């Protein structure tokens, strides 16, 4: 049985469920360094200039072709993710989200969200598509 992934809004504990069986996903960590120039050549000393960044990127498949009524329109589903990409009222950062799939977990804020719709009802309602999601880990 396919384990469903969940994306949870950590402040409200509201969650979205995704049938997710990836071919791959990526977690990318970058460190930032400074290397002062040395006159006359030679190797420069490397200093950590700032904290690193860590990102999780996944492609989520959405399909509501087996549903009926308002649940068939996937724009509302993606609209929740879009609203979670906005800063919290009175705050400067978006809410933290937790992506959980089996034993894998990644907590961060939405850095990038891209929709691609590939199947529609006759009235234009999107019922199948892809969402490319990138979360960036942050410390608060």
SULZI-V204839 format. One line per field, one symbol per residue. ss: DSSP state (@ for helix, = for strand, . for the rest). phi: phi as a letter, one per 40 degrees, with the letter a starting at -180 (. if undefined). Layout:
ss->???
phi->???
This chain:
ss->...======.....=====......==========..........==================.....@@@@..@@@@@@@@@@..=......=..=====..=================.....===========....
phi->.ccccbbbcccbgcbbbbcbbccaabbbbbbbbbbccbcgggcccbbccaccbbbbbabbcbabcccbgcccccccccdcccccccdcdgbbbcccbbcbafccaababcbaabbbcbabcdcgccbaabbcbbbbcbbb
